[in-house]
Amino acid sequence: MRNLIGKFALFAAGITVGVLLMQPGRAQQNEAQVEGLRLNHVGIFTKDFDESMRFYTKTMGFREAFSLKDKDGKPVLTYLQINREQFVELAPSNAQRPVGLSHVGFWPENLDATVSALREHGLNVEEARVTQSKSRITNVIDPNGVRLELLDFLPDSLQRKAIDAYK
């Protein structure tokens, strides 16, 4: 019993020290120059689109928010909703789009202000354009070559409709 009490005391002391060292209020402070970014989605180029759809819908339990298809009815991309504001975007891979991470999508509070701030830091940010899903989008490349998508969900965009319809 003394051994159990000693272990509990050590555990409690460790938690106390951890809380004091971490200072949760300070841990939440963001010293980034670009404010108001939320992670919105991760894009994945799939080796087998149907298998990936089954995995993310049946195994992971994500629901299909919307799909875009080409003129032949083949999927171009599908958004799978994880929670109200976060998604996984699946798209078939091909020779120009190898299997793996396609991009990371961020949803800034103000797309134009974010683009300006990134440009002030010397980054090359594309001009925003409206996509097939009716969202405004631009891209910037991080130091690792990863494409970061910055999106503004216009009122009639498919993403905004999925977010607003989420229960």
N, C-alpha and C positions, 0 to 999 in steps of 0.2 A: 504494500500500500504506500509506503514511504517513497518507493521508486516511482510509482505512478504520480504522486503529488509533486515530486521533483521534476518529472518530465513535463507535467502540466505547467509548473512555475516557469520552466525554461521556455516552453512554447509561448506562454503569456508575455514573458519578458521580450522574446523575439518579435512578437507582434507589436508590442509597445515601441520598441526601438525602431522597427521598420516604419511605423506610422510617423514617428517623430523625424526620422531621416528623410522620408519621402515628402513630407509636408504637402498633402494632397492639394491644397489651394494653390500652391506654387507650381505643382506639377501640371496643372491645367492651363497655366499662362502660356500664351503663344507669342513668341517673339518674331514670328514670321512677318515679312514685309507685305505679303499678300494675305488679306483677311477675308473671312467669310466663305471659305471653300468647304464644301461637303463632299465626301466620297459618294458618288452616285452609282457607278457601275464599273465592272471589269469586263473587258472584251476578250473573248477567246476564239481563236480560229480552231475549228474542230477537225479531227481526222475522219470521223464518222458522225455526221450531223444528227441522224436519227438516234444513234446510240447515245450521244451526248444529251439529246432532248429527253430520252427515257431516264438517263441517270439524274439529270437535274430536276425533272418533274416527279418521277416515281420514287427515286431513292432519297433525294434531298428535300423533296416536297415543295419546290418552288412552283408558282403558277405562271402560266404563259400570259404575259401582259399584252404583247402584240407581236406580229410577224410581218416582215416585208418580203415580198416574193418577186421574182423576175417575170418577164413576159411569158415564160413557159411554166410558171407556177412553182418553180424551185425556190427554196428559201434563200434569201440574201442575208437576212439576219433575224434573230428572234430575241426579244427582251423577256427574261424570266424574272419575276418579282420575288425578292427575298423578304422585304418588308415595305413599308409605305414608300420610302424614298431610295431604296437600294435594289440594284438589279445585277444580273449576269447577262451579258450580251453574247450570244452564240452566232457564229458565222462559219460557213464551210471554208475549209482551207483550199488552197490551190497552189500552183507553182509560184505565184507572186506573193501569196499570203501563207507562209508555212505554219504548220500546227504549233499552237502555243499561245502565249500572251499576245494579244493584238494591241491593247491600249488600256489605260486607266482613265475613267471618266469622272471629272469633278464638276460640281454644280456650284458656281460662285453666286453670291448674293447679287452681284452686279457684274455682268460679263464685261461690259465696256471698261469699267474701272479696273477690273482684274487684268485685262489686256494691256491697258495703259501702264499699270504698275509693273507688269512683266517686261514690257518694252523699255521702261525706265531702267530696268536691271540689265539691259542689253540683250534680251532674248528676242529671237525672231519668232513672232507670233503671226500666224496667217490672219487675213481679214475674215471676220465672221460671215458665214453664209447660212441660208436656210436649207435644211436637209429634207429628204423624202418624208421623214417622220414629223416634219413641220417644227423642228426645234432649230434654234440658232446655234452654230457650232464653230469652234476654231480649234487649232492644234498648236502645241508647242512640244519640243523634244527635250527630255531631261538629259543630264550628262551621261546616262547609260544607254542612250539611244531609244528609250521607251517613249512612245507617243502618249502625251497627256491631252485628253480631249476636254475642252471647257465648253459647257453647254448652258444655254438659256432656254428654258422650257416655255415657249409661247403658249397662250391660253388654249389654242386648238392643237397643240402638239400631242402626239400619241403618248409621250412620257407623262405630260401634265395630266392627261385624261386618266392614265393608269394610277398616278399618284392620288388624284382627287377621288377616284372610284375605290381605292383601297379601304378595306374594312378590317 
